[in-house]
Amino acid sequence: MLAIDFGPAGSVVVVGRLDAAQSPVAQAFLDRVEGTVTLDCSALEYISSAGLGVLLKTQKRLLASGGKLRLTGVNRHLQDVFGYSGFDQLFEIEPAR
């Protein structure tokens, strides 16, 4: 299950699992954001390769228009996933406190 919506100060909050079944919902939501977007991942439990694809597509689109996708609240497991996939080189990532 996945929930994605706007949070405080214009951030986007993602909760649950971002997997192949939930990727279309996440992509449809993220296709509507513009500029520099902070994605709060503090309640993101899991991300699959399909979920990584959603983030990559969004990052490419935002960078092309002068924006970017920033990831915050990233737990240790997700940091490992981003590191193994090389996504730590593509995104500004702020670990969970």
N, CA, C and O of each residue as an XYZ file, in Angstrom:
388
protein
N       0.839     -1.181      0.000
C       0.000      0.000      0.000
C       0.881      1.241      0.000
O       1.940      1.263      0.628
N       0.442      2.260     -0.701
C       1.197      3.500     -0.815
C       0.259      4.685     -0.667
O      -0.862      4.683     -1.176
N       0.740      5.694      0.039
C       0.045      6.979      0.102
C       1.067      8.037     -0.289
O       2.210      8.010      0.167
N       0.649      8.959     -1.127
C       1.529     10.063     -1.540
C       0.681     11.323     -1.612
O      -0.391     11.345     -2.216
N       1.193     12.372     -0.976
C       0.429     13.623     -0.936
C       1.364     14.759     -0.550
O       2.516     14.531     -0.178
N       0.861     15.983     -0.641
C       1.645     17.128     -0.235
C       1.690     17.206      1.280
O       0.693     16.954      1.957
N       2.854     17.556      1.805
C       3.050     17.691      3.240
C       3.355     19.130      3.588
O       3.043     20.043      2.824
N       3.971     19.333      4.757
C       4.292     20.686      5.194
C       5.280     21.383      4.260
O       6.151     20.751      3.661
N       5.123     22.679      4.157
C       6.039     23.528      3.384
C       6.201     23.069      1.936
O       7.268     23.247      1.348
N       5.154     22.481      1.357
C       5.190     22.090     -0.046
C       5.942     20.817     -0.347
O       6.117     20.465     -1.513
N       6.391     20.116      0.686
C       7.081     18.845      0.443
C       6.067     17.799     -0.031
O       4.855     17.995      0.063
N       6.590     16.701     -0.533
C       5.753     15.566     -0.911
C       6.095     14.435      0.049
O       7.263     14.085      0.213
N       5.075     13.867      0.680
C       5.271     12.798      1.653
C       4.838     11.483      1.027
O       3.734     11.369      0.494
N       5.714     10.497      1.098
C       5.400      9.169      0.570
C       5.428      8.187      1.742
O       6.375      8.166      2.528
N       4.368      7.373      1.843
C       4.198      6.454      2.963
C       3.915      5.056      2.423
O       3.074      4.884      1.540
N       4.620      4.058      2.954
C       4.333      2.669      2.589
C       5.369      2.077      1.664
O       6.573      2.246      1.858
N       4.877      1.374      0.645
C       5.734      0.626     -0.274
C       5.599      1.181     -1.689
O       4.499      1.266     -2.233
N       6.728      1.555     -2.270
C       6.738      2.032     -3.657
C       7.274      0.900     -4.527
O       8.475      0.786     -4.771
N       6.334      0.062     -4.988
C       6.696     -1.105     -5.791
C       5.989     -1.024     -7.140
O       5.360     -0.015     -7.456
N       6.093     -2.083     -7.930
C       5.524     -2.072     -9.284
C       4.020     -1.808     -9.278
O       3.504     -1.120    -10.159
N       3.325     -2.348     -8.296
C       1.873     -2.161     -8.244
C       1.496     -0.714     -7.930
O       0.451     -0.235     -8.369
N       2.337     -0.023     -7.176
C       2.033      1.347     -6.751
C       2.698      2.418     -7.613
O       2.371      3.599     -7.494
N       3.620      2.018     -8.473
C       4.368      2.978     -9.281
C       3.501      3.882    -10.152
O       3.791      5.074    -10.247
N       2.447      3.366    -10.794
C       1.630      4.270    -11.617
C       0.990      5.404    -10.811
O       0.895      6.533    -11.293
N       0.556      5.105     -9.592
C      -0.051      6.135     -8.737
C       0.993      7.184     -8.372
O       0.729      8.384     -8.447
N       2.172      6.728     -7.978
C       3.240      7.652     -7.610
C       3.670      8.492     -8.808
O       3.885      9.697     -8.677
N       3.796      7.858     -9.981
C       4.215      8.594    -11.183
C       3.191      9.648    -11.557
O       3.560     10.772    -11.896
N       1.914      9.306    -11.502
C       0.864     10.267    -11.839
C       0.920     11.478    -10.909
O       0.742     12.611    -11.354
N       1.166     11.244     -9.628
C       1.270     12.344     -8.673
C       2.513     13.189     -8.961
O       2.425     14.413     -9.057
N       3.656     12.542     -9.097
C       4.917     13.264     -9.294
C       4.991     13.970    -10.645
O       5.754     14.924    -10.798
N       4.216     13.520    -11.619
C       4.175     14.200    -12.924
C       3.594     15.609    -12.808
O       3.752     16.424    -13.717
N       2.927     15.894    -11.698
C       2.290     17.203    -11.520
C       3.149     18.195    -10.744
O       2.779     19.364    -10.637
N       4.279     17.766    -10.202
C       5.104     18.679     -9.408
C       6.112     19.403    -10.291
O       6.509     18.901    -11.342
N       6.514     20.577     -9.852
C       7.451     21.402    -10.615
C       8.495     21.993     -9.682
O       8.288     22.056     -8.470
N       9.618     22.427    -10.246
C      10.647     23.108     -9.481
C      11.478     22.153     -8.648
O      11.667     20.994     -9.018
N      11.971     22.642     -7.526
C      12.725     21.808     -6.602
C      11.738     21.208     -5.612
O      11.034     21.929     -4.905
N      11.693     19.895     -5.570
C      10.710     19.178     -4.765
C      11.424     18.347     -3.706
O      12.356     17.602     -4.013
N      10.983     18.478     -2.465
C      11.507     17.666     -1.378
C      10.566     16.490     -1.169
O       9.384     16.667     -0.873
N      11.109     15.286     -1.327
C      10.323     14.068     -1.137
C      10.666     13.496      0.234
O      11.777     13.014      0.454
N       9.710     13.552      1.148
C       9.899     13.058      2.511
C       9.711     11.543      2.510
O       8.600     11.041      2.334
N      10.819     10.824      2.709
C      10.814      9.360      2.665
C      10.839      8.734      4.049
O      11.098      7.537      4.177
N      10.574      9.520      5.088
C      10.698      9.004      6.452
C       9.720      7.871      6.743
O       9.965      7.073      7.648
N       8.626      7.780      6.005
C       7.666      6.690      6.208
C       7.648      5.722      5.023
O       6.745      4.893      4.912
N       8.644      5.825      4.138
C       8.755      4.901      3.009
C       9.444      3.627      3.506
O      10.599      3.665      3.931
N       8.739      2.519      3.450
C       9.238      1.257      3.992
C      10.062      0.453      2.993
O      10.977     -0.275      3.376
N       9.728      0.592      1.700
C      10.322     -0.279      0.683
C      10.248      0.422     -0.660
O       9.296      1.150     -0.943
N      11.264      0.196     -1.485
C      11.226      0.694     -2.864
C      11.791     -0.387     -3.779
O      12.853     -0.951     -3.513
N      11.070     -0.664     -4.855
C      11.510     -1.672     -5.838
C      12.188     -0.965     -7.004
O      12.291      0.262     -7.025
N      12.645     -1.742     -7.961
C      13.268     -1.146     -9.157
C      12.251     -0.291     -9.911
O      12.619      0.722    -10.507
N      10.995     -0.682     -9.892
C       9.958      0.136    -10.541
C       9.821      1.478     -9.829
O       9.639      2.513    -10.470
N       9.909      1.455     -8.501
C       9.852      2.690     -7.731
C      11.057      3.573     -8.007
O      10.930      4.793     -8.103
N      12.228      2.956     -8.136
C      13.424      3.716     -8.493
C      13.247      4.371     -9.856
O      13.690      5.499    -10.070
N      12.605      3.669    -10.767
C      12.337      4.221    -12.093
C      11.452      5.454    -12.036
O      11.655      6.399    -12.799
N      10.476      5.454    -11.143
C       9.601      6.618    -10.956
C      10.433      7.822    -10.500
O      10.283      8.927    -11.021
N      11.308      7.588     -9.523
C      12.141      8.677     -9.017
C      13.087      9.192    -10.097
O      13.281     10.400    -10.228
N      13.676      8.283    -10.868
C      14.607      8.675    -11.922
C      13.903      9.481    -13.006
O      14.418     10.513    -13.437
N      12.751      9.035    -13.449
C      12.001      9.753    -14.481
C      11.631     11.162    -13.992
O      11.720     12.137    -14.739
N      11.220     11.242    -12.732
C      10.850     12.538    -12.166
C      12.072     13.447    -12.066
O      11.998     14.631    -12.394
N      13.188     12.894    -11.616
C      14.419     13.685    -11.497
C      14.847     14.232    -12.863
O      15.184     15.410    -12.975
N      14.837     13.403    -13.883
C      15.234     13.846    -15.226
C      14.342     14.977    -15.720
O      14.828     15.961    -16.279
N      13.038     14.835    -15.511
C      12.093     15.864    -15.958
C      12.319     17.172    -15.207
O      12.319     18.242    -15.815
N      12.511     17.095    -13.897
C      12.703     18.305    -13.101
C      14.031     18.985    -13.430
O      14.088     20.211    -13.532
N      15.092     18.207    -13.598
C      16.395     18.784    -13.942
C      16.339     19.520    -15.279
O      16.980     20.558    -15.443
N      15.582     18.992    -16.225
C      15.474     19.611    -17.549
C      14.828     20.992    -17.478
O      15.034     21.819    -18.367
N      14.048     21.248    -16.428
C      13.390     22.548    -16.295
C      13.993     23.378    -15.161
O      13.379     24.339    -14.699
N      15.201     23.005    -14.711
C      15.889     23.790    -13.694
C      15.562     23.438    -12.258
O      16.000     24.131    -11.340
N      14.799     22.371    -12.041
C      14.460     21.944    -10.687
C      15.227     20.697    -10.306
O      16.208     20.338    -10.957
N      14.784     20.045     -9.263
C      15.382     18.773     -8.863
C      14.503     18.116     -7.811
O      13.613     18.743     -7.236
N      14.772     16.847     -7.577
C      14.080     16.069     -6.558
C      15.078     15.807     -5.436
O      16.124     15.198     -5.659
N      14.753     16.266     -4.234
C      15.572     16.045     -3.043
C      14.884     14.986     -2.187
O      13.666     15.023     -2.017
N      15.645     14.058     -1.654
C      15.085     12.994     -0.814
C      15.499     13.235      0.629
O      16.688     13.380      0.915
N      14.540     13.280      1.534
C      14.841     13.490      2.950
C      14.264     12.345      3.785
O      13.378     11.612      3.344
N      14.790     12.215      4.997
C      14.292     11.197      5.915
C      14.550      9.779      5.446
O      13.777      8.870      5.751
N      15.634      9.584      4.704
C      15.924      8.281      4.095
C      16.546      7.348      5.144
O      17.616      7.633      5.681
N      15.859      6.230      5.429
C      16.354      5.292      6.440
C      17.567      4.511      5.923
O      17.898      4.567      4.739
N      18.206      3.799      6.813
C      19.454      3.077      6.487
C      19.251      2.076      5.353
O      20.083      1.988      4.450
N      18.154      1.321      5.390
C      17.893      0.338      4.331
C      17.768      1.024      2.972
O      18.357      0.572      1.989
N      17.009      2.104      2.916
C      16.844      2.811      1.641
C      18.152      3.465      1.206
O      18.436      3.529      0.010
N      18.950      3.950      2.154
C      20.263      4.494      1.804
C      21.101      3.427      1.115
O      21.793      3.710      0.137
N      21.039      2.197      1.627
C      21.771      1.091      1.007
C      21.282      0.841     -0.416
O      22.087      0.664     -1.331
N      19.964      0.827     -0.601
C      19.392      0.607     -1.932
C      19.861      1.701     -2.893
O      20.267      1.411     -4.018
N      19.805      2.950     -2.449
C      20.236      4.060     -3.303
C      21.731      3.970     -3.597
O      22.169      4.297     -4.700
N      22.504      3.533     -2.624
C      23.944      3.382     -2.827
C      24.269      2.279     -3.818
O      25.075      2.483     -4.726
N      23.656      1.115     -3.658
C      23.907     -0.022     -4.555
C      23.507      0.298     -5.987
O      24.154     -0.152     -6.933
N      22.432      1.080     -6.148
C      21.925      1.392     -7.483
C      22.617      2.600     -8.119
O      22.402      2.891     -9.296
N      23.448      3.303     -7.340
C      24.097      4.504     -7.853
C      23.231      5.745     -7.762
O      23.638      6.824     -8.194
N      22.045      5.599     -7.205
C      21.141      6.745     -7.101
C      21.646      7.780     -6.110
O      21.218      8.933     -6.148
N      22.557      7.381     -5.219
C      23.125      8.354     -4.297
C      23.956      9.399     -5.037
O      24.260     10.455     -4.483
N      24.320      9.114     -6.273
C      25.048     10.070     -7.107
C      24.112     10.963     -7.928
O      24.540     11.979     -8.475
N      22.844     10.581     -8.011
C      21.878     11.303     -8.842
C      20.958     12.225     -8.056
O      20.345     13.136     -8.612
N      20.872     11.974     -6.755
C      19.935     12.719     -5.907
C      20.662     13.329     -4.723
O      21.669     12.800     -4.253
N      20.141     14.436     -4.256
C      20.547     14.998     -2.972
C      19.764     14.210     -1.921
O      18.534     14.253     -1.903
N      20.472     13.492     -1.046
C      19.811     12.606     -0.081
C      20.175     13.039      1.337
O      21.348     13.172      1.686
N      19.137     13.254      2.141
C      19.337     13.566      3.549
C      18.866     12.378      4.371
O      17.684     12.035      4.348
N      19.791     11.740      5.104
C      19.423     10.562      5.901
C      18.426     10.901      7.007
O      18.297     12.054      7.419
N      17.738      9.886      7.468
C      16.835     10.038      8.618
C      17.663     10.384      9.838
O      18.814      9.959      9.948
N      17.109     11.128     10.733
C      17.833     11.511     11.973
C      17.707     10.444     13.015
O      18.245     10.587     14.113
